[in-house]
Amino acid sequence: MTQSSSVLTGTTLIRRHPNLAWRKYGDEMIVVTIRNSRIHKLNTTAALLWEWIGNASLSLEALIQNLVTQFEVKKEQAQADVEKFVQHLLDAGILEIILSRKNG
């Protein structure tokens, strides 16, 4: 199963890909994938999610809960937003899955 076709669940653990460079500019984040020199601009909310992931691993559920608490949004909306964000960064090679288990 490739990273881009993985099923994301609350227990999926993700981390930043190790071959990246990034810098914060104001409320936004610029991330560069070293392998292909692509530049990715993360908006304010995405930059916050990026910071929460940090240099360790984090579950999708932890990101969702942080978003619910920080922005007082419904869990369903936070889940949809986090899954879309994570999938986009997985496809771009910015994040990687280190553990994924199917629910049930």
One Martini backbone bead per residue (centre of mass of N, CA, C, O) as a GRO file, in nm:
protein
  104
    1MET     BB    1   0.095   0.037   0.025
    2THR     BB    2   0.066   0.354  -0.027
    3GLN     BB    3   0.057   0.660   0.101
    4SER     BB    4  -0.175   0.769  -0.099
    5SER     BB    5  -0.364   0.489  -0.031
    6SER     BB    6  -0.414   0.528   0.251
    7VAL     BB    7  -0.587   0.470   0.540
    8LEU     BB    8  -0.728   0.703   0.741
    9THR     BB    9  -0.699   0.726   1.094
   10GLY     BB   10  -0.686   0.806   1.423
   11THR     BB   11  -0.423   0.597   1.455
   12THR     BB   12  -0.256   0.741   1.268
   13LEU     BB   13   0.087   0.785   1.218
   14ILE     BB   14   0.277   1.084   1.189
   15ARG     BB   15   0.540   1.254   0.997
   16ARG     BB   16   0.797   1.411   0.905
   17HIS     BB   17   0.996   1.432   0.666
   18PRO     BB   18   1.346   1.429   0.679
   19ASN     BB   19   1.371   1.585   0.374
   20LEU     BB   20   1.356   1.898   0.499
   21ALA     BB   21   1.258   2.242   0.469
   22TRP     BB   22   1.185   2.521   0.700
   23ARG     BB   23   0.979   2.829   0.735
   24LYS     BB   24   0.867   3.100   0.914
   25TYR     BB   25   0.611   3.346   0.796
   26GLY     BB   26   0.458   3.446   1.026
   27ASP     BB   27   0.166   3.242   0.980
   28GLU     BB   28   0.345   3.094   0.780
   29MET     BB   29   0.466   2.813   0.576
   30ILE     BB   30   0.774   2.692   0.441
   31VAL     BB   31   0.821   2.406   0.227
   32VAL     BB   32   1.100   2.190   0.137
   33THR     BB   33   1.170   1.952  -0.099
   34ILE     BB   34   1.475   1.821  -0.159
   35ARG     BB   35   1.444   1.603  -0.391
   36ASN     BB   36   1.273   1.852  -0.580
   37SER     BB   37   1.256   2.160  -0.490
   38ARG     BB   38   0.983   2.208  -0.358
   39ILE     BB   39   0.733   2.450  -0.288
   40HIS     BB   40   0.543   2.499   0.020
   41LYS     BB   41   0.242   2.659   0.124
   42LEU     BB   42   0.126   2.737   0.448
   43ASN     BB   43  -0.117   2.821   0.618
   44THR     BB   44  -0.210   2.898   0.925
   45THR     BB   45  -0.343   2.622   0.996
   46ALA     BB   46  -0.127   2.438   0.869
   47ALA     BB   47   0.107   2.549   1.042
   48LEU     BB   48  -0.010   2.452   1.309
   49LEU     BB   49  -0.015   2.153   1.242
   50TRP     BB   50   0.289   2.134   1.188
   51GLU     BB   51   0.373   2.210   1.478
   52TRP     BB   52   0.228   1.973   1.620
   53ILE     BB   53   0.395   1.752   1.491
   54GLY     BB   54   0.679   1.808   1.457
   55ASN     BB   55   0.957   1.578   1.538
   56ALA     BB   56   0.742   1.374   1.572
   57SER     BB   57   0.473   1.181   1.643
   58LEU     BB   58   0.121   1.174   1.527
   59SER     BB   59  -0.205   1.160   1.554
   60LEU     BB   60  -0.496   1.235   1.410
   61GLU     BB   61  -0.661   1.266   1.670
   62ALA     BB   62  -0.482   1.486   1.795
   63LEU     BB   63  -0.525   1.694   1.573
   64ILE     BB   64  -0.831   1.710   1.597
   65GLN     BB   65  -0.849   1.795   1.895
   66ASN     BB   66  -0.684   2.054   1.866
   67LEU     BB   67  -0.876   2.191   1.664
   68VAL     BB   68  -1.130   2.192   1.836
   69THR     BB   69  -1.008   2.357   2.071
   70GLN     BB   70  -0.888   2.608   1.917
   71PHE     BB   71  -1.169   2.658   1.709
   72GLU     BB   72  -1.450   2.544   1.780
   73VAL     BB   73  -1.514   2.282   1.621
   74LYS     BB   74  -1.633   2.028   1.477
   75LYS     BB   75  -1.522   1.714   1.454
   76GLU     BB   76  -1.604   1.654   1.158
   77GLN     BB   77  -1.458   1.900   1.037
   78ALA     BB   78  -1.177   1.845   1.149
   79GLN     BB   79  -1.142   1.569   1.018
   80ALA     BB   80  -1.166   1.656   0.725
   81ASP     BB   81  -0.933   1.863   0.731
   82VAL     BB   82  -0.704   1.676   0.827
   83GLU     BB   83  -0.723   1.460   0.606
   84LYS     BB   84  -0.668   1.651   0.371
   85PHE     BB   85  -0.396   1.761   0.467
   86VAL     BB   86  -0.245   1.491   0.499
   87GLN     BB   87  -0.286   1.382   0.213
   88HIS     BB   88  -0.143   1.612   0.068
   89LEU     BB   89   0.137   1.570   0.219
   90LEU     BB   90   0.177   1.280   0.130
   91ASP     BB   91   0.172   1.329  -0.180
   92ALA     BB   92   0.424   1.547  -0.146
   93GLY     BB   93   0.636   1.426   0.078
   94ILE     BB   94   0.608   1.563   0.381
   95LEU     BB   95   0.472   1.314   0.483
   96GLU     BB   96   0.458   1.019   0.703
   97ILE     BB   97   0.386   0.693   0.765
   98ILE     BB   98   0.434   0.478   1.064
   99LEU     BB   99   0.118   0.411   1.137
  100SER     BB  100  -0.153   0.178   1.038
  101ARG     BB  101  -0.490   0.123   1.145
  102LYS     BB  102  -0.768  -0.042   1.145
  103ASN     BB  103  -1.072  -0.019   1.233
  104GLY     BB  104  -1.202  -0.288   1.449
   0.00000   0.00000   0.00000
